[in-house]
């Protein structure tokens, strides 16, 4: 439970400290700081025991570094690290928000995200011990909004961490319906019958090899009915990717349960948007399928007709994400989207090139790219823009169809150019999160597993 009150509620206190600037603390706390060795360096952490001479049992100090280098990303990481350090050792905590400006949203997000712990299916699971947090602050509204954002992203993390025998395309459809009901969002779910009727053959072919039927899920939030501007978020929802007949190596294949991280991230954004209610029009499209080999599966060499009318020769059935995305992107245009942003664990080449540090960004719009990069800097989810020279499209040419679904090199860029062929002249951005959708080790804020990226960036982009 997290509260926001301007008074002492709990038995421990967390305070912030700069390296080159003295924040204002209560007189009682100033006395104990005389015994502190914390210099205020970025992420420097210290515990002071009060020996019964204060209303607090312990005072925790987390450094924020130099004021000229301070921003929301620094605060997010520092607070998250401090909470990760103490969440298993104490039950209650006050956090002193004594900043001159309102950083409440970031404080709320960091609290929510750093306290998340995946239970899985363990019989001996030990929940986080830290259950009560009170933020001593005058920024109640922004902290509560940050908590909403964080909890929505934790929803994304939870469903991405679950195994694929639980998270099927139907499961994503059910969770989407729950989000729509909870937040009064409009929702449309197209099953395989409707997909066939509409001619969304790219989605259908990817799902043909599985016993789980594919879906296209559409959620709509209209926060500004007078505006014609509509942002479409498209999330790749491959609930398990075996590679299809272009079978992946068995080593590491268990990680393909997370190939729906893009869809989960977009659903988390919509869950947050439904509660934060920005004055924006946002639609989410989740094409979801399971990519499996069978006698019904699509094959290398096949030619399929996409929803756009463009024909596609299949070179690799393991290049399936771009196939389900292209039908959804085309449909987003029909729904009136003026900006389309897709999120996908799309290519291993992007993961190999950028690792877990940067999200790969492709865009046909400098303005959109700049806004997303700026939003990413504010949240600490860094984006690196990939080139979009027309020459890369040469790799997608084939005598058999309008396009082929895979090239010979520059995999992340060529995949982006494939999607651009369907977005055409609409403002378009593609976010390749293959390398950074999950944390392989514990970090400042996140435990191992899904981190929900780039949901924080997208929420920040949409609410500003």
C-alpha positions in Angstrom: 0.0 0.0 0.0 1.3 3.4 -1.0 0.0 6.6 0.5 0.8 10.3 0.2 0.6 12.3 3.4 2.5 15.3 4.8 3.3 13.5 8.1 5.2 10.7 9.6 3.4 7.4 9.2 6.1 4.7 9.3 9.1 3.6 11.3 11.9 4.1 8.6 12.8 7.0 6.4 14.4 7.4 3.0 15.9 10.8 2.0 17.7 12.1 -1.1 21.0 13.9 -1.1 22.9 15.8 -3.8 26.6 16.0 -4.2 26.8 19.8 -4.5 23.5 21.1 -3.1 21.9 20.9 0.4 18.3 20.0 0.4 16.2 21.1 3.3 15.5 18.5 6.0 13.6 18.5 9.3 15.8 19.6 12.2 15.7 16.1 13.7 17.1 14.6 10.5 19.8 17.3 10.2 21.2 16.1 13.5 21.7 12.6 12.2 23.1 13.7 8.9 26.2 14.9 10.9 27.1 11.3 11.3 26.6 10.5 7.6 29.5 9.6 5.3 27.3 9.7 2.2 28.7 12.3 -0.2 25.6 12.4 -2.4 27.2 10.7 -5.4 24.9 9.1 -7.9 23.4 5.9 -6.4 25.5 6.1 -3.3 23.5 4.4 -0.5 23.9 4.5 3.2 21.9 3.3 6.3 21.9 5.2 9.6 20.6 3.5 12.7 19.1 6.0 15.2 19.5 3.9 18.3 16.1 5.0 19.6 16.9 8.7 19.5 14.4 9.5 16.7 10.9 8.6 15.7 12.5 6.6 12.9 14.4 3.4 13.6 16.6 3.8 10.4 17.3 6.6 8.0 18.3 5.6 4.5 20.2 8.0 2.3 20.4 7.7 -1.5 22.7 10.0 -3.6 21.5 11.8 -6.7 24.9 13.1 -7.9 25.4 16.6 -9.2 22.5 19.0 -9.7 23.5 19.9 -13.2 23.3 16.2 -14.2 20.1 15.6 -12.3 16.9 14.6 -14.3 13.9 12.3 -14.0 16.0 9.3 -15.2 18.5 9.9 -12.4 15.8 10.1 -9.8 14.0 7.0 -11.2 17.1 4.9 -11.0 18.3 6.1 -7.7 15.0 5.7 -5.9 14.5 2.3 -7.5 18.0 1.1 -6.4 17.3 2.3 -2.8 14.0 0.5 -2.6 15.5 -2.7 -4.2 18.1 -2.6 -1.4 15.6 -2.5 1.4 12.5 -4.1 0.2 13.3 -7.5 1.7 14.4 -6.2 5.1 11.8 -3.7 6.4 8.0 -3.6 6.4 7.3 0.1 6.3 8.9 3.3 5.0 8.4 7.0 4.7 10.0 8.8 1.6 10.7 12.5 2.0 10.0 14.4 -1.2 11.7 17.7 -0.5 12.4 18.8 -4.0 11.6 22.3 -5.1 9.9 21.0 -8.3 7.2 18.4 -8.9 8.9 15.0 -9.6 5.9 13.1 -8.2 5.2 11.1 -11.4 8.7 9.7 -11.5 8.6 8.9 -7.8 5.3 7.0 -8.2 6.6 5.0 -11.2 9.8 4.1 -9.5 8.0 2.9 -6.4 5.7 0.7 -8.3 8.2 -0.8 -10.7 10.9 -1.5 -8.0 8.5 -3.3 -5.7 7.3 -5.8 -8.4 8.3 -9.4 -7.9 7.2 -12.2 -10.2 5.7 -15.1 -8.3 5.4 -17.5 -11.2 4.3 -20.9 -10.0 6.6 -21.4 -7.0 5.2 -23.1 -3.9 7.8 -21.4 -1.7 7.3 -17.9 -3.0 8.3 -15.1 -0.5 6.5 -11.8 -1.3 8.3 -8.5 -0.9 8.4 -7.6 2.8 8.1 -3.8 2.3 4.3 -3.4 2.2 3.7 0.1 3.5 5.2 3.2 1.9 4.2 6.8 2.6 5.5 9.7 0.5 5.8 12.8 2.5 4.9 15.2 -0.2 2.6 18.0 -1.5 2.5 16.4 -4.9 -0.2 13.9 -4.3 -1.9 14.0 -7.7 1.3 13.5 -9.7 2.6 10.7 -7.4 -0.8 8.9 -7.7 -0.6 9.2 -11.5 2.9 7.8 -11.5 1.7 4.9 -9.4 -1.0 4.2 -12.0 1.6 4.2 -14.8 3.9 1.9 -12.8 1.2 -0.6 -11.9 0.0 -0.6 -15.6 3.6 -1.5 -16.7 3.8 -4.2 -14.0 0.7 -5.7 -15.7 2.8 -5.8 -19.0 5.7 -7.4 -17.1 3.5 -10.0 -15.5 1.9 -11.4 -18.7 5.3 -11.3 -20.5 6.9 -13.4 -17.7 4.1 -16.0 -17.8 4.7 -19.2 -20.0 3.1 -19.7 -23.4 0.8 -22.5 -22.2 -0.9 -19.8 -20.2 -0.5 -16.8 -22.4 -2.1 -17.9 -25.7 -3.7 -15.6 -28.3 -7.0 -16.1 -26.6 -5.5 -15.2 -23.3 -4.4 -11.8 -24.7 -7.9 -11.3 -26.1 -9.4 -11.9 -22.7 -6.9 -9.6 -20.9 -7.7 -6.9 -23.5 -11.4 -7.3 -22.9 -10.8 -6.9 -19.1 -8.7 -3.7 -19.7 -11.5 -2.3 -22.0 -14.2 -3.0 -19.4 -12.2 -1.6 -16.5 -11.4 1.6 -18.3 -14.5 2.0 -20.5 -12.5 1.6 -23.7 -14.1 0.6 -27.0 -12.9 -2.9 -28.1 -13.2 -5.0 -31.2 -11.8 -8.5 -31.4 -11.5 -10.3 -34.8 -11.3 -14.1 -34.6 -10.0 -16.3 -37.4 -13.3 -16.3 -39.1 -13.4 -12.5 -39.3 -9.8 -12.3 -40.2 -10.5 -14.6 -43.2 -13.5 -12.6 -44.1 -11.5 -9.4 -44.1 -8.6 -10.9 -46.0 -5.9 -10.5 -43.3 -4.0 -13.4 -44.7 -0.6 -12.4 -43.2 -1.9 -12.9 -39.7 -3.8 -16.1 -40.6 -0.8 -17.7 -42.3 1.5 -17.1 -39.3 -1.1 -18.8 -37.0 -2.0 -21.7 -39.3 0.5 -24.1 -37.8 -0.9 -23.8 -34.3 -3.9 -25.2 -32.5 -4.4 -21.8 -31.0 -6.3 -19.5 -33.5 -5.0 -16.0 -34.2 -6.8 -12.7 -33.3 -6.6 -9.0 -34.1 -7.5 -7.0 -31.0 -8.4 -3.3 -31.4 -8.7 -1.0 -28.3 -9.8 2.7 -28.7 -9.5 5.6 -26.4 -10.9 9.0 -27.6 -9.7 11.7 -25.3 -10.1 14.5 -27.8 -13.1 13.9 -30.1 -12.6 17.4 -31.7 -9.2 16.4 -33.0 -8.5 14.4 -36.1 -5.1 13.4 -34.8 -5.1 9.7 -33.9 -2.0 7.8 -32.6 -2.1 4.1 -33.3 0.1 1.7 -31.2 0.7 -1.7 -32.8 2.1 -4.4 -30.6 3.5 -7.7 -31.9 1.7 -10.5 -30.1 3.5 -13.8 -31.0 2.8 -15.8 -27.9 5.4 -18.4 -28.8 7.8 -18.3 -31.7 9.3 -21.6 -32.6 10.4 -20.2 -36.0 7.7 -22.3 -37.7 9.1 -24.5 -40.4 12.3 -22.4 -40.4 12.8 -23.9 -36.9 14.9 -22.0 -34.4 17.8 -23.8 -32.6 16.6 -25.5 -29.4 19.1 -23.6 -27.3 17.4 -20.5 -26.0 14.0 -21.3 -27.6 12.4 -21.2 -24.2 12.9 -17.4 -24.2 10.5 -17.1 -27.1 7.6 -17.0 -24.6 8.5 -13.3 -24.5 7.9 -12.7 -28.2 4.6 -11.0 -27.2 6.4 -8.3 -25.2 5.5 -5.7 -27.7 1.8 -6.5 -27.3 2.1 -6.6 -23.6 3.8 -3.2 -23.5 1.0 -1.7 -25.7 -1.7 -3.2 -23.5 0.1 -1.7 -20.4 0.1 1.7 -22.1 -3.7 1.5 -22.8 -4.4 0.4 -19.3 -2.5 3.5 -18.1 -4.1 5.8 -20.7 -7.6 4.7 -19.7 -6.9 5.9 -16.1 -4.7 8.9 -16.8 -7.1 10.2 -19.5 -4.8 12.5 -21.6 -6.4 14.7 -24.2 -5.3 12.5 -27.0 -6.9 9.9 -29.4 -5.2 6.6 -29.1 -6.0 3.2 -30.6 -4.1 0.0 -30.0 -3.9 -2.9 -32.4 -2.7 -6.3 -31.2 -2.2 -8.9 -33.9 -1.6 -12.1 -32.0 -0.8 -15.7 -33.1 1.5 -18.6 -32.2 4.1 -19.5 -34.8 4.4 -23.3 -34.9 5.5 -26.0 -37.4 2.8 -28.5 -38.6 1.3 -29.8 -41.8 -0.9 -26.7 -41.9 1.9 -24.3 -41.4 2.9 -21.8 -44.1 6.2 -22.6 -45.9 9.3 -20.9 -47.2 8.5 -20.1 -50.9 4.8 -19.5 -50.3 3.3 -16.3 -51.7 0.5 -14.7 -49.6 -1.7 -11.7 -50.2 -1.7 -9.3 -47.3 -4.6 -7.2 -46.2 -3.2 -4.2 -48.1 -3.3 -6.1 -51.3 0.5 -6.4 -51.6 1.7 -9.9 -52.2 4.6 -11.3 -50.1 6.9 -14.2 -50.8 7.9 -16.1 -47.7 11.7 -16.6 -47.4 11.7 -17.4 -43.8 8.8 -18.4 -41.6 10.9 -17.1 -38.7 10.3 -13.6 -40.0 6.8 -13.8 -38.8 6.5 -10.7 -36.7 6.6 -8.3 -39.6 3.8 -10.3 -41.3 1.3 -10.0 -38.5 2.3 -6.3 -38.0 1.8 -5.4 -41.7 -1.9 -6.3 -41.7 -2.4 -4.4 -38.4 -0.6 -1.3 -39.8 -2.8 -1.3 -42.9 -5.9 -1.6 -40.7 -4.7 1.3 -38.5 -4.6 3.5 -41.5 -8.2 2.5 -42.4 -9.1 3.5 -38.8 -7.8 7.0 -39.5 -4.4 6.9 -37.7 -2.3 9.9 -38.4 0.7 8.5 -36.5 1.5 4.8 -36.2 4.1 3.4 -33.7 4.7 -0.3 -33.6 6.5 -2.1 -30.8 8.0 -5.5 -31.5 10.7 -8.0 -30.4 11.4 -8.1 -34.1 15.0 -9.0 -35.0 18.0 -10.7 -33.5 20.2 -8.4 -35.5 19.0 -5.4 -33.5 19.6 -7.2 -30.3 23.1 -8.1 -31.4 23.9 -4.6 -32.5 22.3 -2.5 -29.7 22.3 -5.1 -26.9 20.1 -4.3 -23.9 21.0 -0.6 -23.7 19.2 1.0 -26.6 15.8 0.4 -28.3 16.1 0.4 -32.1 14.1 3.2 -33.7 13.1 3.5 -37.3 11.0 6.3 -38.6 10.0 8.1 -41.8 9.4 11.3 -39.8 12.2 13.4 -38.2 9.7 15.2 -36.0 8.2 11.9 -34.6 11.7 10.4 -34.2 12.9 13.4 -32.2 9.8 13.4 -29.9 10.3 9.7 -29.2 14.0 10.0 -28.6 13.4 13.0 -26.2 10.7 11.0 -24.4 13.1 8.1 -24.0 15.8 10.3 -22.6 13.4 11.6 -19.9 12.5 8.0 -18.9 15.9 6.5 -19.3 14.7 4.2 -22.0 17.2 5.2 -24.7 16.3 5.0 -28.5 18.9 4.7 -31.3 17.7 5.7 -34.7 18.4 3.3 -37.6 18.9 4.6 -41.2 16.1 4.4 -43.8 17.8 4.8 -47.1 15.6 3.6 -50.0 18.5 1.4 -51.2 17.7 -1.1 -48.4 14.4 -1.9 -50.1 16.4 -3.6 -52.9 16.8 -6.6 -50.6 13.0 -7.0 -50.5 12.5 -7.3 -54.2 11.6 -10.7 -55.7 10.3 -11.9 -59.1 7.5 -13.8 -57.4 5.7 -11.1 -55.4 5.6 -7.4 -54.5 7.9 -8.0 -51.6 9.7 -10.8 -49.8 9.7 -11.0 -46.0 13.4 -11.2 -45.4 16.6 -9.9 -46.9 20.2 -11.0 -46.9 21.8 -8.6 -44.5 21.1 -5.6 -42.2 18.2 -7.5 -40.7 16.8 -4.9 -38.4 16.9 -2.1 -41.0 15.4 -4.3 -43.8 12.6 -5.5 -41.5 11.9 -1.8 -40.7 11.8 -1.0 -44.4 9.4 -3.9 -44.9 6.9 -2.4 -42.4 7.4 1.1 -43.9 6.1 -0.3 -47.2 2.7 -0.7 -45.5 2.7 2.5 -43.4 3.6 4.4 -46.6 3.0 8.1 -46.2 1.6 8.0 -42.7 3.9 9.2 -39.9 5.5 6.0 -38.8 7.9 4.7 -36.1 9.0 1.2 -35.5 10.5 0.3 -32.1 12.6 -2.9 -32.1 12.8 -4.1 -28.5 14.4 -7.5 -29.1 17.4 -6.8 -27.0 15.9 -4.9 -24.2 12.4 -6.2 -23.4 13.7 -8.2 -20.5 16.5 -7.8 -17.9 18.9 -10.7 -17.7 20.3 -9.4 -14.5 19.0 -7.3 -11.6 19.3 -3.6 -12.4 18.6 -0.4 -10.5 14.9 -0.7 -10.7 14.0 -4.1 -12.3 14.4 -7.6 -11.2 15.3 -10.3 -13.8 12.6 -10.8 -16.4 10.3 -8.5 -18.3 10.8 -4.7 -17.8 7.8 -3.5 -19.8 9.9 -1.4 -22.2 9.1 0.9 -23.9 5.8 1.5 -22.1 7.2 4.4 -19.9 8.5 6.1 -23.0 5.1 5.8 -24.8 3.1 6.9 -21.8 5.4 9.9 -21.4 5.0 10.7 -25.1 1.2 10.5 -25.0 0.5 12.4 -21.8 2.7 15.4 -22.7 
